[in-house]
Amino acid sequence: MKKFLSIAFLAALVLGLSACNTIRGIGKDVQKAGEVVEEAGKKN
């Protein structure tokens, strides 16, 4: 079961990164995620 979850996680990670296409795209995604976390922190 642990091996299956590891493989599923890696597959999801690869698909997610391939959707970004470039390092610049990954940077934008990380920046957006940071903004969402920051906004959530301000609300609490």
N, C-alpha and C positions, 0 to 999 in steps of 0.2 A: 504494500500500500504506500509506504514512504517513497519507494522508487517511482511509483506511478505519479505521485504528487510532484515530485521533483521534475519529472519529465514534462508534466502538464505545465508547471510553472515556467520552465525554460522555453517551452513552445510558445506560451503566451508572451513572454519577454521578447523572443525573437520576432514574433508577429508585430508586437507593439513598436519595436525599434525599426522594423522594416517599413512601417507606415510613416515614420519620420523622414526617411530617405537620406537625410544628410545630418552632419554634426550640428549644423545651424538649426535644423528643425528640432533636434533633440534639445538643444539649448532653449529654444522657444517653449517647448513643452514643459521643461523643468521650471522655467521662469514662471509660466502660467500656473503651474501647480503650487509654486511658492507663493504667488499672489493670492491664490484661493485659501491657502493655509493662513496667511497673514490676515486676510479679511475675517476668517473664522475666529482667529485669535482676538481681533478687535471687538467682535460682537460679544465675546464672553468676558 
